[in-house]
Amino acid sequence: PLYKRALEIYEKVLGPEHPDVANTLNNLAALYDSMGEYEKALPLYNRALEIYEKVLGPEHPSVANTLNNLAILYYYTERYNEALPLLERSLKILKSKLGSAHPSFKTTEQNIQDLKEKMKEM
């Protein structure tokens, strides 16, 4: 309820396309994701992604983070073919903006390896 209330306030005060709205959407989606409520998380991640891309640009690290979160949701729901391109796009952004030594880059790189291994098992 607190994330939902914060979202209402941010949307009212800052407008529906502010980065703080996207951040709150992403956080709320992550909460639903951790609870296994993927159907609730998916549209929130997608909306956060749209806002970040529009306001911050398609190569911003916040876009990469949301792509990674969305890909993990797809991984958990066994939508591997949808997860892989998101992780690859995230990795490209992270390498470009933060460098290949950054922890987020390393985590995403590992997520790709794990996903590819899972896809081989199928």
C-alpha positions, 0 to 999 in steps of 0.5 A, a space after each residue: 500500500 505504501 508504494 501505491 500511495 507514493 505512486 499516486 502522489 508522484 503522479 499527481 505532483 510530478 506528472 505521469 512521466 516523471 523518472 520518480 514515477 518510473 522508479 516507484 513503478 519499478 520498485 512496486 513491480 519488483 515487490 510483486 515479482 518477489 511475491 510471485 505475482 508476475 501478472 501484476 508486475 509485468 505491466 508496471 515494469 513495462 510502464 516504467 520502461 516506457 517512461 525511462 526510455 522517453 524521459 531519460 533516453 533508450 541508453 540510460 542505465 535505468 533502462 538497462 536495470 528495468 530491462 534486466 528486471 523484466 527479463 528476470 520476470 520472463 525467466 521465472 515464468 519460463 518465457 526464455 526467448 523473450 528474456 534473452 533479447 532484453 538481457 542482451 540489450 541491457 548488457 549493451 547499455 551497461 557496457 556502453 554507459 558503465 563499462 564492463 567492470 561495473 557490477 551491474 554489467 557482471 550480474 547481467 552477463 551472468 544472467 545471460 549465461 544462466 539463461 542460455 544454460 537453462 535454454 540448452 536444458 529444454 
